[in-house]
Amino acid sequence: MELSIALLNFVYAIFGALMTLVFMMIGYRIFDKITPFDTSRQLSEKNIAVGIVVGSIFIGLGIAIGLVIGMGLN
């Protein structure tokens, strides 16, 4: 009985992690569309300011979406 609950929670965690990654990718693409510069090019040119902003967006989206998905799955 306990093994099935643990396995189900593991499946929920994997599903939540995959959904979080998908939404983070969508968030990055939206950010790339609303900025007047090419974010990918700026990152490849080692623009530290853009890297910090993109990293902050990933952290913020990851926390927010991860919590929402985690609370929704339990």
mmCIF file of the N, C-alpha and C atoms, coordinates in Angstrom:
data_MODEL
# 
_entry.id   MODEL 
# 
loop_
_atom_site.group_PDB 
_atom_site.id 
_atom_site.type_symbol 
_atom_site.label_atom_id 
_atom_site.label_alt_id 
_atom_site.label_comp_id 
_atom_site.label_asym_id 
_atom_site.label_entity_id 
_atom_site.label_seq_id 
_atom_site.pdbx_PDB_ins_code 
_atom_site.Cartn_x 
_atom_site.Cartn_y 
_atom_site.Cartn_z 
_atom_site.occupancy 
_atom_site.B_iso_or_equiv 
_atom_site.pdbx_formal_charge 
_atom_site.auth_seq_id 
_atom_site.auth_comp_id 
_atom_site.auth_asym_id 
_atom_site.auth_atom_id 
_atom_site.pdbx_PDB_model_num 
ATOM 1   N N  . MET A 1 1  ? 0.820  -1.196 0.000   1.00 0.00 ? 1  MET A N  1 
ATOM 2   C CA . MET A 1 1  ? 0.000  0.000  0.000   1.00 0.00 ? 1  MET A CA 1 
ATOM 3   C C  . MET A 1 1  ? 0.860  1.254  0.000   1.00 0.00 ? 1  MET A C  1 
ATOM 4   N N  . GLU A 1 2  ? 1.864  1.293  0.872   1.00 0.00 ? 2  GLU A N  1 
ATOM 5   C CA . GLU A 1 2  ? 2.721  2.477  0.943   1.00 0.00 ? 2  GLU A CA 1 
ATOM 6   C C  . GLU A 1 2  ? 3.585  2.630  -0.297  1.00 0.00 ? 2  GLU A C  1 
ATOM 7   N N  . LEU A 1 3  ? 3.954  1.522  -0.910  1.00 0.00 ? 3  LEU A N  1 
ATOM 8   C CA . LEU A 1 3  ? 4.772  1.582  -2.121  1.00 0.00 ? 3  LEU A CA 1 
ATOM 9   C C  . LEU A 1 3  ? 3.992  2.220  -3.266  1.00 0.00 ? 3  LEU A C  1 
ATOM 10  N N  . SER A 1 4  ? 2.716  1.913  -3.391  1.00 0.00 ? 4  SER A N  1 
ATOM 11  C CA . SER A 1 4  ? 1.925  2.501  -4.469  1.00 0.00 ? 4  SER A CA 1 
ATOM 12  C C  . SER A 1 4  ? 1.743  3.997  -4.254  1.00 0.00 ? 4  SER A C  1 
ATOM 13  N N  . ILE A 1 5  ? 1.607  4.434  -3.013  1.00 0.00 ? 5  ILE A N  1 
ATOM 14  C CA . ILE A 1 5  ? 1.487  5.871  -2.726  1.00 0.00 ? 5  ILE A CA 1 
ATOM 15  C C  . ILE A 1 5  ? 2.792  6.581  -3.060  1.00 0.00 ? 5  ILE A C  1 
ATOM 16  N N  . ALA A 1 6  ? 3.918  5.970  -2.686  1.00 0.00 ? 6  ALA A N  1 
ATOM 17  C CA . ALA A 1 6  ? 5.218  6.565  -2.982  1.00 0.00 ? 6  ALA A CA 1 
ATOM 18  C C  . ALA A 1 6  ? 5.454  6.627  -4.489  1.00 0.00 ? 6  ALA A C  1 
ATOM 19  N N  . LEU A 1 7  ? 5.070  5.583  -5.199  1.00 0.00 ? 7  LEU A N  1 
ATOM 20  C CA . LEU A 1 7  ? 5.233  5.562  -6.650  1.00 0.00 ? 7  LEU A CA 1 
ATOM 21  C C  . LEU A 1 7  ? 4.350  6.612  -7.314  1.00 0.00 ? 7  LEU A C  1 
ATOM 22  N N  . LEU A 1 8  ? 3.124  6.768  -6.843  1.00 0.00 ? 8  LEU A N  1 
ATOM 23  C CA . LEU A 1 8  ? 2.219  7.769  -7.384  1.00 0.00 ? 8  LEU A CA 1 
ATOM 24  C C  . LEU A 1 8  ? 2.759  9.183  -7.131  1.00 0.00 ? 8  LEU A C  1 
ATOM 25  N N  . ASN A 1 9  ? 3.293  9.422  -5.951  1.00 0.00 ? 9  ASN A N  1 
ATOM 26  C CA . ASN A 1 9  ? 3.894  10.727 -5.663  1.00 0.00 ? 9  ASN A CA 1 
ATOM 27  C C  . ASN A 1 9  ? 5.110  10.991 -6.541  1.00 0.00 ? 9  ASN A C  1 
ATOM 28  N N  . PHE A 1 10 ? 5.878  9.954  -6.833  1.00 0.00 ? 10 PHE A N  1 
ATOM 29  C CA . PHE A 1 10 ? 7.033  10.109 -7.720  1.00 0.00 ? 10 PHE A CA 1 
ATOM 30  C C  . PHE A 1 10 ? 6.577  10.459 -9.132  1.00 0.00 ? 10 PHE A C  1 
ATOM 31  N N  . VAL A 1 11 ? 5.534  9.813  -9.610  1.00 0.00 ? 11 VAL A N  1 
ATOM 32  C CA . VAL A 1 11 ? 4.999  10.118 -10.937 1.00 0.00 ? 11 VAL A CA 1 
ATOM 33  C C  . VAL A 1 11 ? 4.480  11.551 -10.979 1.00 0.00 ? 11 VAL A C  1 
ATOM 34  N N  . TYR A 1 12 ? 3.788  11.988 -9.911  1.00 0.00 ? 12 TYR A N  1 
ATOM 35  C CA . TYR A 1 12 ? 3.317  13.369 -9.825  1.00 0.00 ? 12 TYR A CA 1 
ATOM 36  C C  . TYR A 1 12 ? 4.490  14.349 -9.872  1.00 0.00 ? 12 TYR A C  1 
ATOM 37  N N  . ALA A 1 13 ? 5.562  14.034 -9.175  1.00 0.00 ? 13 ALA A N  1 
ATOM 38  C CA . ALA A 1 13 ? 6.725  14.922 -9.144  1.00 0.00 ? 13 ALA A CA 1 
ATOM 39  C C  . ALA A 1 13 ? 7.367  15.027 -10.527 1.00 0.00 ? 13 ALA A C  1 
ATOM 40  N N  . ILE A 1 14 ? 7.504  13.913 -11.224 1.00 0.00 ? 14 ILE A N  1 
ATOM 41  C CA . ILE A 1 14 ? 8.080  13.927 -12.570 1.00 0.00 ? 14 ILE A CA 1 
ATOM 42  C C  . ILE A 1 14 ? 7.183  14.712 -13.519 1.00 0.00 ? 14 ILE A C  1 
ATOM 43  N N  . PHE A 1 15 ? 5.877  14.483 -13.443 1.00 0.00 ? 15 PHE A N  1 
ATOM 44  C CA . PHE A 1 15 ? 4.931  15.200 -14.293 1.00 0.00 ? 15 PHE A CA 1 
ATOM 45  C C  . PHE A 1 15 ? 4.977  16.696 -14.003 1.00 0.00 ? 15 PHE A C  1 
ATOM 46  N N  . GLY A 1 16 ? 5.039  17.052 -12.741 1.00 0.00 ? 16 GLY A N  1 
ATOM 47  C CA . GLY A 1 16 ? 5.120  18.469 -12.358 1.00 0.00 ? 16 GLY A CA 1 
ATOM 48  C C  . GLY A 1 16 ? 6.409  19.112 -12.844 1.00 0.00 ? 16 GLY A C  1 
ATOM 49  N N  . ALA A 1 17 ? 7.512  18.387 -12.762 1.00 0.00 ? 17 ALA A N  1 
ATOM 50  C CA . ALA A 1 17 ? 8.790  18.918 -13.233 1.00 0.00 ? 17 ALA A CA 1 
ATOM 51  C C  . ALA A 1 17 ? 8.765  19.139 -14.743 1.00 0.00 ? 17 ALA A C  1 
ATOM 52  N N  . LEU A 1 18 ? 8.199  18.212 -15.477 1.00 0.00 ? 18 LEU A N  1 
ATOM 53  C CA . LEU A 1 18 ? 8.119  18.362 -16.928 1.00 0.00 ? 18 LEU A CA 1 
ATOM 54  C C  . LEU A 1 18 ? 7.214  19.535 -17.314 1.00 0.00 ? 18 LEU A C  1 
ATOM 55  N N  . MET A 1 19 ? 6.101  19.674 -16.617 1.00 0.00 ? 19 MET A N  1 
ATOM 56  C CA . MET A 1 19 ? 5.208  20.802 -16.903 1.00 0.00 ? 19 MET A CA 1 
ATOM 57  C C  . MET A 1 19 ? 5.884  22.127 -16.568 1.00 0.00 ? 19 MET A C  1 
ATOM 58  N N  . THR A 1 20 ? 6.650  22.164 -15.482 1.00 0.00 ? 20 THR A N  1 
ATOM 59  C CA . THR A 1 20 ? 7.365  23.380 -15.113 1.00 0.00 ? 20 THR A CA 1 
ATOM 60  C C  . THR A 1 20 ? 8.376  23.756 -16.184 1.00 0.00 ? 20 THR A C  1 
ATOM 61  N N  . LEU A 1 21 ? 9.097  22.783 -16.714 1.00 0.00 ? 21 LEU A N  1 
ATOM 62  C CA . LEU A 1 21 ? 10.066 23.060 -17.777 1.00 0.00 ? 21 LEU A CA 1 
ATOM 63  C C  . LEU A 1 21 ? 9.385  23.576 -19.032 1.00 0.00 ? 21 LEU A C  1 
ATOM 64  N N  . VAL A 1 22 ? 8.243  23.014 -19.372 1.00 0.00 ? 22 VAL A N  1 
ATOM 65  C CA . VAL A 1 22 ? 7.511  23.478 -20.554 1.00 0.00 ? 22 VAL A CA 1 
ATOM 66  C C  . VAL A 1 22 ? 7.065  24.922 -20.366 1.00 0.00 ? 22 VAL A C  1 
ATOM 67  N N  . PHE A 1 23 ? 6.512  25.229 -19.196 1.00 0.00 ? 23 PHE A N  1 
ATOM 68  C CA . PHE A 1 23 ? 6.059  26.598 -18.957 1.00 0.00 ? 23 PHE A CA 1 
ATOM 69  C C  . PHE A 1 23 ? 7.228  27.578 -18.862 1.00 0.00 ? 23 PHE A C  1 
ATOM 70  N N  . MET A 1 24 ? 8.381  27.131 -18.378 1.00 0.00 ? 24 MET A N  1 
ATOM 71  C CA . MET A 1 24 ? 9.552  27.998 -18.353 1.00 0.00 ? 24 MET A CA 1 
ATOM 72  C C  . MET A 1 24 ? 10.018 28.299 -19.776 1.00 0.00 ? 24 MET A C  1 
ATOM 73  N N  . MET A 1 25 ? 9.944  27.314 -20.661 1.00 0.00 ? 25 MET A N  1 
ATOM 74  C CA . MET A 1 25 ? 10.313 27.537 -22.056 1.00 0.00 ? 25 MET A CA 1 
ATOM 75  C C  . MET A 1 25 ? 9.339  28.521 -22.715 1.00 0.00 ? 25 MET A C  1 
ATOM 76  N N  . ILE A 1 26 ? 8.063  28.375 -22.420 1.00 0.00 ? 26 ILE A N  1 
ATOM 77  C CA . ILE A 1 26 ? 7.070  29.307 -22.958 1.00 0.00 ? 26 ILE A CA 1 
ATOM 78  C C  . ILE A 1 26 ? 7.326  30.710 -22.426 1.00 0.00 ? 26 ILE A C  1 
ATOM 79  N N  . GLY A 1 27 ? 7.638  30.828 -21.140 1.00 0.00 ? 27 GLY A N  1 
ATOM 80  C CA . GLY A 1 27 ? 7.931  32.132 -20.547 1.00 0.00 ? 27 GLY A CA 1 
ATOM 81  C C  . GLY A 1 27 ? 9.152  32.787 -21.179 1.00 0.00 ? 27 GLY A C  1 
ATOM 82  N N  . TYR A 1 28 ? 10.184 31.999 -21.467 1.00 0.00 ? 28 TYR A N  1 
ATOM 83  C CA . TYR A 1 28 ? 11.379 32.540 -22.123 1.00 0.00 ? 28 TYR A CA 1 
ATOM 84  C C  . TYR A 1 28 ? 11.045 33.050 -23.522 1.00 0.00 ? 28 TYR A C  1 
ATOM 85  N N  . ARG A 1 29 ? 10.227 32.297 -24.253 1.00 0.00 ? 29 ARG A N  1 
ATOM 86  C CA . ARG A 1 29 ? 9.864  32.719 -25.608 1.00 0.00 ? 29 ARG A CA 1 
ATOM 87  C C  . ARG A 1 29 ? 9.021  33.989 -25.587 1.00 0.00 ? 29 ARG A C  1 
ATOM 88  N N  . ILE A 1 30 ? 8.139  34.111 -24.607 1.00 0.00 ? 30 ILE A N  1 
ATOM 89  C CA . ILE A 1 30 ? 7.352  35.342 -24.476 1.00 0.00 ? 30 ILE A CA 1 
ATOM 90  C C  . ILE A 1 30 ? 8.275  36.511 -24.153 1.00 0.00 ? 30 ILE A C  1 
ATOM 91  N N  . PHE A 1 31 ? 9.227  36.300 -23.243 1.00 0.00 ? 31 PHE A N  1 
ATOM 92  C CA . PHE A 1 31 ? 10.196 37.352 -22.914 1.00 0.00 ? 31 PHE A CA 1 
ATOM 93  C C  . PHE A 1 31 ? 11.001 37.744 -24.139 1.00 0.00 ? 31 PHE A C  1 
ATOM 94  N N  . ASP A 1 32 ? 11.401 36.764 -24.934 1.00 0.00 ? 32 ASP A N  1 
ATOM 95  C CA . ASP A 1 32 ? 12.173 37.040 -26.147 1.00 0.00 ? 32 ASP A CA 1 
ATOM 96  C C  . ASP A 1 32 ? 11.354 37.856 -27.149 1.00 0.00 ? 32 ASP A C  1 
ATOM 97  N N  . LYS A 1 33 ? 10.060 37.610 -27.214 1.00 0.00 ? 33 LYS A N  1 
ATOM 98  C CA . LYS A 1 33 ? 9.197  38.346 -28.157 1.00 0.00 ? 33 LYS A CA 1 
ATOM 99  C C  . LYS A 1 33 ? 8.947  39.793 -27.710 1.00 0.00 ? 33 LYS A C  1 
ATOM 100 N N  . ILE A 1 34 ? 8.853  40.042 -26.390 1.00 0.00 ? 34 ILE A N  1 
ATOM 101 C CA . ILE A 1 34 ? 8.491  41.387 -25.930 1.00 0.00 ? 34 ILE A CA 1 
ATOM 102 C C  . ILE A 1 34 ? 9.695  42.306 -25.781 1.00 0.00 ? 34 ILE A C  1 
ATOM 103 N N  . THR A 1 35 ? 10.904 41.767 -25.817 1.00 0.00 ? 35 THR A N  1 
ATOM 104 C CA . THR A 1 35 ? 12.085 42.623 -25.724 1.00 0.00 ? 35 THR A CA 1 
ATOM 105 C C  . THR A 1 35 ? 12.488 43.093 -27.123 1.00 0.00 ? 35 THR A C  1 
ATOM 106 N N  . PRO A 1 36 ? 13.052 44.309 -27.216 1.00 0.00 ? 36 PRO A N  1 
ATOM 107 C CA . PRO A 1 36 ? 13.411 44.840 -28.549 1.00 0.00 ? 36 PRO A CA 1 
ATOM 108 C C  . PRO A 1 36 ? 14.702 44.241 -29.120 1.00 0.00 ? 36 PRO A C  1 
ATOM 109 N N  . PHE A 1 37 ? 15.359 43.368 -28.388 1.00 0.00 ? 37 PHE A N  1 
ATOM 110 C CA . PHE A 1 37 ? 16.613 42.774 -28.864 1.00 0.00 ? 37 PHE A CA 1 
ATOM 111 C C  . PHE A 1 37 ? 16.465 41.263 -28.908 1.00 0.00 ? 37 PHE A C  1 
ATOM 112 N N  . ASP A 1 38 ? 17.400 40.613 -29.596 1.00 0.00 ? 38 ASP A N  1 
ATOM 113 C CA . ASP A 1 38 ? 17.401 39.156 -29.695 1.00 0.00 ? 38 ASP A CA 1 
ATOM 114 C C  . ASP A 1 38 ? 18.101 38.585 -28.459 1.00 0.00 ? 38 ASP A C  1 
ATOM 115 N N  . THR A 1 39 ? 17.321 37.993 -27.589 1.00 0.00 ? 39 THR A N  1 
ATOM 116 C CA . THR A 1 39 ? 17.861 37.495 -26.321 1.00 0.00 ? 39 THR A CA 1 
ATOM 117 C C  . THR A 1 39 ? 18.893 36.407 -26.550 1.00 0.00 ? 39 THR A C  1 
ATOM 118 N N  . SER A 1 40 ? 18.645 35.509 -27.464 1.00 0.00 ? 40 SER A N  1 
ATOM 119 C CA . SER A 1 40 ? 19.590 34.411 -27.720 1.00 0.00 ? 40 SER A CA 1 
ATOM 120 C C  . SER A 1 40 ? 20.934 34.949 -28.212 1.00 0.00 ? 40 SER A C  1 
ATOM 121 N N  . ARG A 1 41 ? 20.896 35.953 -29.093 1.00 0.00 ? 41 ARG A N  1 
ATOM 122 C CA . ARG A 1 41 ? 22.143 36.524 -29.597 1.00 0.00 ? 41 ARG A CA 1 
ATOM 123 C C  . ARG A 1 41 ? 22.902 37.226 -28.475 1.00 0.00 ? 41 ARG A C  1 
ATOM 124 N N  . GLN A 1 42 ? 22.184 37.946 -27.637 1.00 0.00 ? 42 GLN A N  1 
ATOM 125 C CA . GLN A 1 42 ? 22.826 38.638 -26.530 1.00 0.00 ? 42 GLN A CA 1 
ATOM 126 C C  . GLN A 1 42 ? 23.464 37.650 -25.553 1.00 0.00 ? 42 GLN A C  1 
ATOM 127 N N  . LEU A 1 43 ? 22.796 36.531 -25.321 1.00 0.00 ? 43 LEU A N  1 
ATOM 128 C CA . LEU A 1 43 ? 23.369 35.515 -24.441 1.00 0.00 ? 43 LEU A CA 1 
ATOM 129 C C  . LEU A 1 43 ? 24.600 34.869 -25.064 1.00 0.00 ? 43 LEU A C  1 
ATOM 130 N N  . SER A 1 44 ? 24.567 34.651 -26.379 1.00 0.00 ? 44 SER A N  1 
ATOM 131 C CA . SER A 1 44 ? 25.732 34.056 -27.040 1.00 0.00 ? 44 SER A CA 1 
ATOM 132 C C  . SER A 1 44 ? 26.918 35.021 -27.079 1.00 0.00 ? 44 SER A C  1 
ATOM 133 N N  . GLU A 1 45 ? 26.626 36.326 -27.016 1.00 0.00 ? 45 GLU A N  1 
ATOM 134 C CA . GLU A 1 45 ? 27.687 37.330 -26.960 1.00 0.00 ? 45 GLU A CA 1 
ATOM 135 C C  . GLU A 1 45 ? 28.151 37.587 -25.532 1.00 0.00 ? 45 GLU A C  1 
ATOM 136 N N  . LYS A 1 46 ? 27.695 36.777 -24.597 1.00 0.00 ? 46 LYS A N  1 
ATOM 137 C CA . LYS A 1 46 ? 28.089 36.832 -23.181 1.00 0.00 ? 46 LYS A CA 1 
ATOM 138 C C  . LYS A 1 46 ? 27.699 38.144 -22.508 1.00 0.00 ? 46 LYS A C  1 
ATOM 139 N N  . ASN A 1 47 ? 26.509 38.636 -22.819 1.00 0.00 ? 47 ASN A N  1 
ATOM 140 C CA . ASN A 1 47 ? 25.987 39.832 -22.166 1.00 0.00 ? 47 ASN A CA 1 
ATOM 141 C C  . ASN A 1 47 ? 25.510 39.438 -20.765 1.00 0.00 ? 47 ASN A C  1 
ATOM 142 N N  . ILE A 1 48 ? 26.256 39.870 -19.751 1.00 0.00 ? 48 ILE A N  1 
ATOM 143 C CA . ILE A 1 48 ? 25.999 39.452 -18.381 1.00 0.00 ? 48 ILE A CA 1 
ATOM 144 C C  . ILE A 1 48 ? 24.655 39.973 -17.876 1.00 0.00 ? 48 ILE A C  1 
ATOM 145 N N  . ALA A 1 49 ? 24.290 41.202 -18.238 1.00 0.00 ? 49 ALA A N  1 
ATOM 146 C CA . ALA A 1 49 ? 23.029 41.776 -17.772 1.00 0.00 ? 49 ALA A CA 1 
ATOM 147 C C  . ALA A 1 49 ? 21.838 40.962 -18.276 1.00 0.00 ? 49 ALA A C  1 
ATOM 148 N N  . VAL A 1 50 ? 21.869 40.580 -19.534 1.00 0.00 ? 50 VAL A N  1 
ATOM 149 C CA . VAL A 1 50 ? 20.780 39.774 -20.090 1.00 0.00 ? 50 VAL A CA 1 
ATOM 150 C C  . VAL A 1 50 ? 20.768 38.397 -19.427 1.00 0.00 ? 50 VAL A C  1 
ATOM 151 N N  . GLY A 1 51 ? 21.923 37.845 -19.167 1.00 0.00 ? 51 GLY A N  1 
ATOM 152 C CA . GLY A 1 51 ? 22.003 36.550 -18.492 1.00 0.00 ? 51 GLY A CA 1 
ATOM 153 C C  . GLY A 1 51 ? 21.406 36.583 -17.099 1.00 0.00 ? 51 GLY A C  1 
ATOM 154 N N  . ILE A 1 52 ? 21.656 37.664 -16.366 1.00 0.00 ? 52 ILE A N  1 
ATOM 155 C CA . ILE A 1 52 ? 21.087 37.794 -15.030 1.00 0.00 ? 52 ILE A CA 1 
ATOM 156 C C  . ILE A 1 52 ? 19.570 37.907 -15.100 1.00 0.00 ? 52 ILE A C  1 
ATOM 157 N N  . VAL A 1 53 ? 19.074 38.695 -16.046 1.00 0.00 ? 53 VAL A N  1 
ATOM 158 C CA . VAL A 1 53 ? 17.617 38.855 -16.190 1.00 0.00 ? 53 VAL A CA 1 
ATOM 159 C C  . VAL A 1 53 ? 16.964 37.533 -16.586 1.00 0.00 ? 53 VAL A C  1 
ATOM 160 N N  . VAL A 1 54 ? 17.533 36.831 -17.544 1.00 0.00 ? 54 VAL A N  1 
ATOM 161 C CA . VAL A 1 54 ? 16.965 35.554 -17.984 1.00 0.00 ? 54 VAL A CA 1 
ATOM 162 C C  . VAL A 1 54 ? 17.026 34.532 -16.844 1.00 0.00 ? 54 VAL A C  1 
ATOM 163 N N  . GLY A 1 55 ? 18.117 34.503 -16.120 1.00 0.00 ? 55 GLY A N  1 
ATOM 164 C CA . GLY A 1 55 ? 18.213 33.604 -14.969 1.00 0.00 ? 55 GLY A CA 1 
ATOM 165 C C  . GLY A 1 55 ? 17.172 33.921 -13.911 1.00 0.00 ? 55 GLY A C  1 
ATOM 166 N N  . SER A 1 56 ? 16.951 35.197 -13.673 1.00 0.00 ? 56 SER A N  1 
ATOM 167 C CA . SER A 1 56 ? 15.933 35.605 -12.704 1.00 0.00 ? 56 SER A CA 1 
ATOM 168 C C  . SER A 1 56 ? 14.538 35.200 -13.165 1.00 0.00 ? 56 SER A C  1 
ATOM 169 N N  . ILE A 1 57 ? 14.292 35.331 -14.450 1.00 0.00 ? 57 ILE A N  1 
ATOM 170 C CA . ILE A 1 57 ? 12.990 34.914 -14.981 1.00 0.00 ? 57 ILE A CA 1 
ATOM 171 C C  . ILE A 1 57 ? 12.798 33.410 -14.786 1.00 0.00 ? 57 ILE A C  1 
ATOM 172 N N  . PHE A 1 58 ? 13.837 32.623 -15.068 1.00 0.00 ? 58 PHE A N  1 
ATOM 173 C CA . PHE A 1 58 ? 13.730 31.180 -14.878 1.00 0.00 ? 58 PHE A CA 1 
ATOM 174 C C  . PHE A 1 58 ? 13.479 30.821 -13.422 1.00 0.00 ? 58 PHE A C  1 
ATOM 175 N N  . ILE A 1 59 ? 14.171 31.481 -12.512 1.00 0.00 ? 59 ILE A N  1 
ATOM 176 C CA . ILE A 1 59 ? 13.983 31.191 -11.093 1.00 0.00 ? 59 ILE A CA 1 
ATOM 177 C C  . ILE A 1 59 ? 12.566 31.564 -10.666 1.00 0.00 ? 59 ILE A C  1 
ATOM 178 N N  . GLY A 1 60 ? 12.120 32.752 -11.053 1.00 0.00 ? 60 GLY A N  1 
ATOM 179 C CA . GLY A 1 60 ? 10.774 33.185 -10.676 1.00 0.00 ? 60 GLY A CA 1 
ATOM 180 C C  . GLY A 1 60 ? 9.687  32.303 -11.258 1.00 0.00 ? 60 GLY A C  1 
ATOM 181 N N  . LEU A 1 61 ? 9.794  31.995 -12.549 1.00 0.00 ? 61 LEU A N  1 
ATOM 182 C CA . LEU A 1 61 ? 8.803  31.121 -13.173 1.00 0.00 ? 61 LEU A CA 1 
ATOM 183 C C  . LEU A 1 61 ? 8.845  29.717 -12.571 1.00 0.00 ? 61 LEU A C  1 
ATOM 184 N N  . GLY A 1 62 ? 10.038 29.232 -12.315 1.00 0.00 ? 62 GLY A N  1 
ATOM 185 C CA . GLY A 1 62 ? 10.173 27.890 -11.752 1.00 0.00 ? 62 GLY A CA 1 
ATOM 186 C C  . GLY A 1 62 ? 9.533  27.773 -10.383 1.00 0.00 ? 62 GLY A C  1 
ATOM 187 N N  . ILE A 1 63 ? 9.757  28.777 -9.544  1.00 0.00 ? 63 ILE A N  1 
ATOM 188 C CA . ILE A 1 63 ? 9.158  28.749 -8.208  1.00 0.00 ? 63 ILE A CA 1 
ATOM 189 C C  . ILE A 1 63 ? 7.641  28.864 -8.299  1.00 0.00 ? 63 ILE A C  1 
ATOM 190 N N  . ALA A 1 64 ? 7.168  29.854 -9.042  1.00 0.00 ? 64 ALA A N  1 
ATOM 191 C CA . ALA A 1 64 ? 5.723  30.097 -9.114  1.00 0.00 ? 64 ALA A CA 1 
ATOM 192 C C  . ALA A 1 64 ? 4.978  28.926 -9.751  1.00 0.00 ? 64 ALA A C  1 
ATOM 193 N N  . ILE A 1 65 ? 5.431  28.483 -10.896 1.00 0.00 ? 65 ILE A N  1 
ATOM 194 C CA . ILE A 1 65 ? 4.730  27.413 -11.602 1.00 0.00 ? 65 ILE A CA 1 
ATOM 195 C C  . ILE A 1 65 ? 4.899  26.090 -10.868 1.00 0.00 ? 65 ILE A C  1 
ATOM 196 N N  . GLY A 1 66 ? 6.076  25.862 -10.307 1.00 0.00 ? 66 GLY A N  1 
ATOM 197 C CA . GLY A 1 66 ? 6.296  24.640 -9.536  1.00 0.00 ? 66 GLY A CA 1 
ATOM 198 C C  . GLY A 1 66 ? 5.365  24.540 -8.334  1.00 0.00 ? 66 GLY A C  1 
ATOM 199 N N  . LEU A 1 67 ? 5.167  25.653 -7.647  1.00 0.00 ? 67 LEU A N  1 
ATOM 200 C CA . LEU A 1 67 ? 4.251  25.643 -6.506  1.00 0.00 ? 67 LEU A CA 1 
ATOM 201 C C  . LEU A 1 67 ? 2.809  25.417 -6.949  1.00 0.00 ? 67 LEU A C  1 
ATOM 202 N N  . VAL A 1 68 ? 2.418  26.077 -8.021  1.00 0.00 ? 68 VAL A N  1 
ATOM 203 C CA . VAL A 1 68 ? 1.040  25.912 -8.502  1.00 0.00 ? 68 VAL A CA 1 
ATOM 204 C C  . VAL A 1 68 ? 0.801  24.476 -8.937  1.00 0.00 ? 68 VAL A C  1 
ATOM 205 N N  . ILE A 1 69 ? 1.718  23.905 -9.688  1.00 0.00 ? 69 ILE A N  1 
ATOM 206 C CA . ILE A 1 69 ? 1.549  22.534 -10.138 1.00 0.00 ? 69 ILE A CA 1 
ATOM 207 C C  . ILE A 1 69 ? 1.625  21.571 -8.959  1.00 0.00 ? 69 ILE A C  1 
ATOM 208 N N  . GLY A 1 70 ? 2.552  21.817 -8.057  1.00 0.00 ? 70 GLY A N  1 
ATOM 209 C CA . GLY A 1 70 ? 2.680  20.948 -6.884  1.00 0.00 ? 70 GLY A CA 1 
ATOM 210 C C  . GLY A 1 70 ? 1.442  20.940 -6.013  1.00 0.00 ? 70 GLY A C  1 
ATOM 211 N N  . MET A 1 71 ? 0.863  22.110 -5.817  1.00 0.00 ? 71 MET A N  1 
ATOM 212 C CA . MET A 1 71 ? -0.351 22.185 -5.001  1.00 0.00 ? 71 MET A CA 1 
ATOM 213 C C  . MET A 1 71 ? -1.540 21.586 -5.752  1.00 0.00 ? 71 MET A C  1 
ATOM 214 N N  . GLY A 1 72 ? -1.554 21.713 -7.065  1.00 0.00 ? 72 GLY A N  1 
ATOM 215 C CA . GLY A 1 72 ? -2.662 21.171 -7.845  1.00 0.00 ? 72 GLY A CA 1 
ATOM 216 C C  . GLY A 1 72 ? -2.638 19.655 -7.941  1.00 0.00 ? 72 GLY A C  1 
ATOM 217 N N  . LEU A 1 73 ? -1.465 19.078 -7.906  1.00 0.00 ? 73 LEU A N  1 
ATOM 218 C CA . LEU A 1 73 ? -1.360 17.628 -8.038  1.00 0.00 ? 73 LEU A CA 1 
ATOM 219 C C  . LEU A 1 73 ? -1.624 16.887 -6.731  1.00 0.00 ? 73 LEU A C  1 
ATOM 220 N N  . ASN A 1 74 ? -1.463 17.567 -5.623  1.00 0.00 ? 74 ASN A N  1 
ATOM 221 C CA . ASN A 1 74 ? -1.667 16.877 -4.330  1.00 0.00 ? 74 ASN A CA 1 
ATOM 222 C C  . ASN A 1 74 ? -3.053 16.966 -3.880  1.00 0.00 ? 74 ASN A C  1 
# 
